[in-house]
């Protein structure tokens, strides 16, 4: 199989990678706000900080899988 991708395929792959990273950053920021009880979650009644930490870890997972998929693809 040919390992050479066309320029359009490479550009689309980068756009998807950047979107995945942006979504991961937004999810991480939301988890941080949830853990701190700030922003949209200022009046959210929760004593458990682990919910925010869990959401932050999901966002970090999105970012790292996007980077890993772009740079270390096994095609």
CNS distance restraints for C-alpha pairs under 8 A (distance, minus, plus):
assign (resid   3 and name CA) (resid  75 and name CA) 7.41 0.50 0.50
assign (resid   5 and name CA) (resid   9 and name CA) 6.01 0.50 0.50
assign (resid   5 and name CA) (resid  10 and name CA) 6.37 0.50 0.50
assign (resid   6 and name CA) (resid  10 and name CA) 6.34 0.50 0.50
assign (resid   7 and name CA) (resid  11 and name CA) 6.11 0.50 0.50
assign (resid   8 and name CA) (resid  12 and name CA) 6.13 0.50 0.50
assign (resid   9 and name CA) (resid  13 and name CA) 6.12 0.50 0.50
assign (resid  10 and name CA) (resid  14 and name CA) 6.24 0.50 0.50
assign (resid  11 and name CA) (resid  15 and name CA) 6.20 0.50 0.50
assign (resid  12 and name CA) (resid  16 and name CA) 6.24 0.50 0.50
assign (resid  13 and name CA) (resid  17 and name CA) 6.15 0.50 0.50
assign (resid  13 and name CA) (resid  70 and name CA) 7.34 0.50 0.50
assign (resid  14 and name CA) (resid  18 and name CA) 6.05 0.50 0.50
assign (resid  14 and name CA) (resid  70 and name CA) 7.36 0.50 0.50
assign (resid  15 and name CA) (resid  19 and name CA) 6.13 0.50 0.50
assign (resid  16 and name CA) (resid  20 and name CA) 6.10 0.50 0.50
assign (resid  17 and name CA) (resid  21 and name CA) 6.20 0.50 0.50
assign (resid  17 and name CA) (resid  66 and name CA) 5.29 0.50 0.50
assign (resid  17 and name CA) (resid  67 and name CA) 6.90 0.50 0.50
assign (resid  17 and name CA) (resid  70 and name CA) 6.65 0.50 0.50
assign (resid  18 and name CA) (resid  22 and name CA) 6.06 0.50 0.50
assign (resid  18 and name CA) (resid  66 and name CA) 7.77 0.50 0.50
assign (resid  19 and name CA) (resid  23 and name CA) 6.10 0.50 0.50
assign (resid  20 and name CA) (resid  24 and name CA) 6.10 0.50 0.50
assign (resid  20 and name CA) (resid  62 and name CA) 6.32 0.50 0.50
assign (resid  20 and name CA) (resid  63 and name CA) 6.47 0.50 0.50
assign (resid  20 and name CA) (resid  66 and name CA) 5.85 0.50 0.50
assign (resid  21 and name CA) (resid  25 and name CA) 6.20 0.50 0.50
assign (resid  21 and name CA) (resid  62 and name CA) 6.48 0.50 0.50
assign (resid  21 and name CA) (resid  63 and name CA) 4.53 0.50 0.50
assign (resid  21 and name CA) (resid  64 and name CA) 7.86 0.50 0.50
assign (resid  21 and name CA) (resid  66 and name CA) 6.17 0.50 0.50
assign (resid  21 and name CA) (resid  67 and name CA) 7.66 0.50 0.50
assign (resid  22 and name CA) (resid  26 and name CA) 6.27 0.50 0.50
assign (resid  22 and name CA) (resid  63 and name CA) 7.72 0.50 0.50
assign (resid  23 and name CA) (resid  27 and name CA) 6.12 0.50 0.50
assign (resid  23 and name CA) (resid  59 and name CA) 7.39 0.50 0.50
assign (resid  23 and name CA) (resid  62 and name CA) 7.44 0.50 0.50
assign (resid  23 and name CA) (resid  63 and name CA) 7.92 0.50 0.50
assign (resid  24 and name CA) (resid  28 and name CA) 6.06 0.50 0.50
assign (resid  24 and name CA) (resid  58 and name CA) 7.51 0.50 0.50
assign (resid  24 and name CA) (resid  59 and name CA) 4.07 0.50 0.50
assign (resid  24 and name CA) (resid  60 and name CA) 6.05 0.50 0.50
assign (resid  24 and name CA) (resid  61 and name CA) 7.34 0.50 0.50
assign (resid  24 and name CA) (resid  62 and name CA) 4.85 0.50 0.50
assign (resid  24 and name CA) (resid  63 and name CA) 5.08 0.50 0.50
assign (resid  25 and name CA) (resid  29 and name CA) 6.09 0.50 0.50
assign (resid  25 and name CA) (resid  59 and name CA) 6.08 0.50 0.50
assign (resid  25 and name CA) (resid  60 and name CA) 7.32 0.50 0.50
assign (resid  25 and name CA) (resid  63 and name CA) 7.05 0.50 0.50
assign (resid  26 and name CA) (resid  30 and name CA) 6.13 0.50 0.50
assign (resid  26 and name CA) (resid  59 and name CA) 7.31 0.50 0.50
assign (resid  27 and name CA) (resid  31 and name CA) 6.18 0.50 0.50
assign (resid  27 and name CA) (resid  55 and name CA) 6.68 0.50 0.50
assign (resid  27 and name CA) (resid  56 and name CA) 6.47 0.50 0.50
assign (resid  27 and name CA) (resid  58 and name CA) 7.28 0.50 0.50
assign (resid  27 and name CA) (resid  59 and name CA) 4.78 0.50 0.50
assign (resid  28 and name CA) (resid  32 and name CA) 6.17 0.50 0.50
assign (resid  28 and name CA) (resid  55 and name CA) 6.44 0.50 0.50
assign (resid  28 and name CA) (resid  56 and name CA) 4.12 0.50 0.50
assign (resid  28 and name CA) (resid  57 and name CA) 7.06 0.50 0.50
assign (resid  28 and name CA) (resid  58 and name CA) 7.24 0.50 0.50
assign (resid  28 and name CA) (resid  59 and name CA) 4.51 0.50 0.50
assign (resid  28 and name CA) (resid  60 and name CA) 6.43 0.50 0.50
assign (resid  29 and name CA) (resid  33 and name CA) 6.20 0.50 0.50
assign (resid  29 and name CA) (resid  56 and name CA) 7.08 0.50 0.50
assign (resid  30 and name CA) (resid  34 and name CA) 6.10 0.50 0.50
assign (resid  30 and name CA) (resid  52 and name CA) 7.80 0.50 0.50
assign (resid  30 and name CA) (resid  55 and name CA) 7.42 0.50 0.50
assign (resid  30 and name CA) (resid  56 and name CA) 7.37 0.50 0.50
assign (resid  31 and name CA) (resid  35 and name CA) 6.08 0.50 0.50
assign (resid  31 and name CA) (resid  51 and name CA) 7.58 0.50 0.50
assign (resid  31 and name CA) (resid  52 and name CA) 4.29 0.50 0.50
assign (resid  31 and name CA) (resid  53 and name CA) 6.22 0.50 0.50
assign (resid  31 and name CA) (resid  54 and name CA) 7.29 0.50 0.50
assign (resid  31 and name CA) (resid  55 and name CA) 4.67 0.50 0.50
assign (resid  31 and name CA) (resid  56 and name CA) 4.58 0.50 0.50
assign (resid  32 and name CA) (resid  36 and name CA) 6.17 0.50 0.50
assign (resid  32 and name CA) (resid  52 and name CA) 5.95 0.50 0.50
assign (resid  32 and name CA) (resid  53 and name CA) 7.18 0.50 0.50
assign (resid  32 and name CA) (resid  56 and name CA) 6.35 0.50 0.50
assign (resid  33 and name CA) (resid  37 and name CA) 5.66 0.50 0.50
assign (resid  33 and name CA) (resid  38 and name CA) 5.01 0.50 0.50
assign (resid  33 and name CA) (resid  39 and name CA) 5.97 0.50 0.50
assign (resid  33 and name CA) (resid  40 and name CA) 7.48 0.50 0.50
assign (resid  33 and name CA) (resid  41 and name CA) 6.55 0.50 0.50
assign (resid  33 and name CA) (resid  52 and name CA) 7.38 0.50 0.50
assign (resid  34 and name CA) (resid  38 and name CA) 6.68 0.50 0.50
assign (resid  34 and name CA) (resid  41 and name CA) 5.68 0.50 0.50
assign (resid  34 and name CA) (resid  49 and name CA) 7.78 0.50 0.50
assign (resid  34 and name CA) (resid  51 and name CA) 7.46 0.50 0.50
assign (resid  34 and name CA) (resid  52 and name CA) 4.92 0.50 0.50
assign (resid  35 and name CA) (resid  49 and name CA) 4.98 0.50 0.50
assign (resid  35 and name CA) (resid  50 and name CA) 7.29 0.50 0.50
assign (resid  35 and name CA) (resid  51 and name CA) 6.94 0.50 0.50
assign (resid  35 and name CA) (resid  52 and name CA) 4.19 0.50 0.50
assign (resid  35 and name CA) (resid  53 and name CA) 6.50 0.50 0.50
assign (resid  36 and name CA) (resid  49 and name CA) 7.72 0.50 0.50
assign (resid  36 and name CA) (resid  52 and name CA) 7.91 0.50 0.50
assign (resid  37 and name CA) (resid  41 and name CA) 5.12 0.50 0.50
assign (resid  37 and name CA) (resid  42 and name CA) 4.77 0.50 0.50
assign (resid  37 and name CA) (resid  43 and name CA) 7.16 0.50 0.50
assign (resid  37 and name CA) (resid  44 and name CA) 6.73 0.50 0.50
assign (resid  38 and name CA) (resid  42 and name CA) 4.32 0.50 0.50
assign (resid  49 and name CA) (resid  53 and name CA) 6.54 0.50 0.50
assign (resid  50 and name CA) (resid  54 and name CA) 5.93 0.50 0.50
assign (resid  51 and name CA) (resid  55 and name CA) 6.33 0.50 0.50
assign (resid  52 and name CA) (resid  56 and name CA) 6.14 0.50 0.50
assign (resid  53 and name CA) (resid  57 and name CA) 6.17 0.50 0.50
assign (resid  54 and name CA) (resid  58 and name CA) 6.41 0.50 0.50
assign (resid  55 and name CA) (resid  59 and name CA) 6.42 0.50 0.50
assign (resid  56 and name CA) (resid  60 and name CA) 6.24 0.50 0.50
assign (resid  57 and name CA) (resid  61 and name CA) 6.09 0.50 0.50
assign (resid  58 and name CA) (resid  62 and name CA) 6.36 0.50 0.50
assign (resid  59 and name CA) (resid  63 and name CA) 6.44 0.50 0.50
assign (resid  60 and name CA) (resid  64 and name CA) 6.24 0.50 0.50
assign (resid  61 and name CA) (resid  65 and name CA) 5.99 0.50 0.50
assign (resid  62 and name CA) (resid  66 and name CA) 6.11 0.50 0.50
assign (resid  63 and name CA) (resid  67 and name CA) 6.36 0.50 0.50
assign (resid  64 and name CA) (resid  68 and name CA) 5.95 0.50 0.50
assign (resid  65 and name CA) (resid  69 and name CA) 5.83 0.50 0.50
assign (resid  66 and name CA) (resid  70 and name CA) 6.28 0.50 0.50
assign (resid  67 and name CA) (resid  71 and name CA) 6.23 0.50 0.50
assign (resid  68 and name CA) (resid  72 and name CA) 5.33 0.50 0.50
assign (resid  68 and name CA) (resid  73 and name CA) 7.24 0.50 0.50
assign (resid  69 and name CA) (resid  73 and name CA) 5.19 0.50 0.50
